[in-house]
Amino acid sequence: MTLKLLRALPLILLLAGCSSLGSVEDNEDASAEQLYEQARAAMRAKNNERALELLETLQARYPFGDHALQAQLDLIYMYFKNDEWDAAISAADRFMRLNPTHPRVDYALYMRASANMERGGNFISRKFRLNRALRDPAPLRQALADFQRLVIDHPDSIYSKDARVRIAALRNQLAEHELAVARFYQSRSAYVAAANRAKTILTEYQDTPAVEPALAILVEAYEHLGLSDLRDDVLRIIRQHYPNHPVLGTAG
């Protein structure tokens, strides 16, 4: 995670004074400014739980105004820092829904995408065991959609450059997932399913390293299915684009 980008929270207000305010969330007369000042102090002290309590209290008591807007942004970040991915996504959605024209909508969308990427990261980063490979990595697909939306809707955002890098990484990961599933079916001699997964790589992830092994899976699948014309078509593509492909040494 690019911490510099995550920390680029727009300070709507410059708060003056750092007096000791005690547990102001327990004081029903505490102002929005007091609650927010305490929350920022807790964030600086890396007391995430305390910061979340104060920000949630502020948002509940004072749902409108500049402090409420900043609290919404800070909550997205704090939920993310606390590994509460679903809460971060919900907070980002709430901010974008309530403030569709706010200049920091790009930040909320970036954090939503990042939370989805982290939510799916634990799955995709494991070795592709056969039972896991068959599961759809939906959070990664959603992260990809979020990052793509960011670069389309906010091309001048400070987060767009990083989003493009993440789009490329996600496409590679999703292509590897499809390849793992194709190999799983191939190992079970389920050649129709293997071919379908390999074709998905060719149509949706043409610019990823998974294309070359996917072509080899197609050759084997079509060979076993007796589809010699389709096999020969794939071999022609391999000869044209991958002249050193190992499958060419074994193809009849």
N, C-alpha and C positions, 0 to 999 in steps of 0.2 A: 504494500500500500504506500502510495506517495504521501508521506506525512505533510510535506509542504503544502500540497494541494488540499489535503483534508483540513488543515489548520487555517485555510484562507477564508475564515468566517467573517462576513462583513459586519463590523461593529457599527450598528446604527447609532448608538449613543456612546459618548465618551464619559464614563462615570467618574465623578470627582469624589475624593475622600475615601478612606478605608477604615472608618471607625469600627470598633468592636460592637457588633450588633446582637451577639448571642444567637439563640435558636429562634430566629424571627418567624420561621414557618409555624411555630406554635403560638405566635401572637397574631390574633385575628386583625389587629390594627396595622400590621406591617405593610408598608407600601410595596408597589411593584418594584420600585427602585431598590428598596432594601433587600427584597427577596433575590433580585437579580444580582446585586452586589455580592451577597452571600454565596450564590451559586457560582459566580465567577471565581470567588476565593477558593471554593471547594475544588473547582476544576484545576486551578493553578496548583493546588496541593495534591492533585491526582486522587482525590477522594471521590471516586466515580459514583458510588451509591448515594453519598450526601448530595452531590451535585444534581443527580437525577431527582431526588426527593424535592429539592428546592425548586428546580425548574418545573416539575409537575405541579407543585403547589402554586407557583406563580401563574402557570397557564390555567389552572382551575379557577383561581380567584380573579385573575385579571386577563380575560380572554382577548381583550382588544388593546391596542396601543403599541408603541414602539418596543417596549420591553417584552410584550407578548410575542411579537414577531421574532425578536432575537432569541427568545426562549425556545420557540419552535425550531429554529435552526440549530441551536445548541443541543436540543434534545435528540435531533437526528444524529449528531456527532457523538453524543455521549452514549446513546444506545449502541451505536456502531463500535465504539471503544470498549463497551461492556460485552461484546459478542452477542448482543441481542438483535440478531439480524431481522427477525420478523417485526420487532418493535421499531427498528430503524426504518424499515420499508413503510410501515404504516404511518410513521411520523412524517416521512418524506411525502407520501401520498396526501396526507392531510394538509401540509404546507402548500403543495402545488394546487390542491383543490380550492383552498381558501384564498390563495394569493396568486392567481394565474398570470398576472402581469408584473409580479415583483421581480426586480433585477437579479435576485438570487435563486430564481427557479432553476437555473442551470446547476447550481450547487446541490439543490435537493435531488435533482434527477441523477447527478453524478453519484451522490451518496446512495441513492436507491440502487443504481446499477452495481456499485461496489459491494453493497450488502448482499445482493443476489449472487455476485461472484464469489464472495466468501461463503455464503450458504451452500453453494454447490462445490466449493473447492475441496472440502473434506472427502467428498465422493470421488471426484475426478482425479485427485492426487494419489489415491491408492492404486496399487497394482490392479489391473483389470482382472479380477477373479471372475469366473464364468457367471456366477449368480448375480454379481453386481453389474457386469457388463450389459445385462439385459434390461436394466432399469433406465428409464428416460431421465437424463440430467436436466430436468425442467428449469431449475434455478439458473443454470448456465445459459440456457436458451433465452431466458428472460433477461439476464444480464446483458447478453449480446443485443437484444432488442432495445434495451434501455440506453446502452452506449451509442447504438446507431441513431436512436431518436435524438440524443444529445448533439451529435455532430451535424445532424440535418437541421434541427430546430435552432441550435445555438452554435453556428460555425465559428463565431468569433469568441466564444467562451474560453477562459483560461484553462478549462478542463478538457477542451476538445482534442488537444494534442495527445494527452495521456489516454483519452477515450479511444483514439484511433489505434494506439499501441495495444490496448486491451482487446479491441475488436479482433485484431489479427491473432492474438494469443487464444482468445476464446474459439475462434474458427478452427484453429489447429487442435484444440482440446476436443471440440465436438466431433471433428473428423476422426480423431483417434478413437473416440467412443464408438462411432459407426464402424470403424475398422475392427475393433475388438469384438463387436457383436457379429460382424461378418465372419471373422475367424472362428468364433464359437460355433456358428452354424456349419461352417466348412468342416470343422473337426467332427461334427455329428453327421456328416454327409447329407445335410439339409441344404442342397445346392440351390434350390429356388430362393430360399430365404437369404442365403449367402450372397447370391447374385443381386438380389434386390438391395441389400445393404451396400454392396460395393457400388452399385449404380447411383445410390444416394450421394456417395462421396463424389462421384464424377459430376453430378449435376449441381450439388449445393456447395461443395468445397473444392472447386477445381484448382484453387491456388494454394493448396496445402500439400505437405509431404506425404499425406495418406493416399494420394492418387496413384502413385507407382505400385505399392502393394495391392491396392484395390484392383488394378488391372490384372494382376496375376491371379487374384481370386476369381475374377470373371472368366479368365481363360480356363482354369480348372473346372469351374462350375459348368460352363457351356460344354466342355469336353465330356463331362459325366452325364450331362443331360442330352447328349447327342445333337447339340445345336452347333454343327460344324461351321455353318456360315457366320454365325455370330462370333464364334471363337476366332475365326480367321479375320473378321473385322477388327476385333480387339488386338490381335497380333500385329495387324498392319499399323494400328495406332502406336503400339509399343515400339515397333521398328522405326517409326518416324520420329517419335519424341524421346524414346529411351533405348537407343541402339545397343547399350551394354546391359540391358535388363537380363537377369539370370534366366527368366522364363524362356528366352529365345534359344537358349542352349538345349532346352529339353523339349521344345515344341516340335511336333512332327511336321 
